[in-house]
C-alpha cells in the first residue's frame, strides 16, 4: 500500500476535524475515505490525534457496532451536532 506522509500539525488536525464535522459519518469512516490508500496504522494515528485534540466535540454510542478493519476493532466516534441551530 502507498504510504502517505503524515501531517499531525495542529493546523492540519483542526482542518480534518472541521471537515468531519460537516459530514454525517463517523470520524474513522471519514478518515478512511479521505486517506483511502493510507495504511491503517497511519489512519489510526490521525484518528487518535483528532480525538486527543477535540475529544469533547465527539460522541459515541457504546452499544453501536464497531468497525472492523484489517483486524482492528474501531469505535465509531461521531461529531456532535450544534444543537443551537
Steps between C-alpha positions, in 0.01 A plus 500: 500500500601855438625677811402867513700743707326574829429861587408502868538877535234681704388685186450184294326314782262796546423496125422127509284547809307788339442303179382195693253715695335607173414141409271234639747215542721391787857625524668177391278458194575862405874440537484177302335681209738794531811277509388200300849376415651565843598205719259447786756571773558849362127560466462399865769754592284770340195367686683506833640848442163649400337344806785610724462862387118512460358220715225719648361552148433129443258247642454126471228248571655225709242259358571583135671247279873560466687524174719202421794588275806281442464331837440822695174565685428873481242694701286736293542857624248739347541877502251664735254713309445862602168487683462881505393514134 
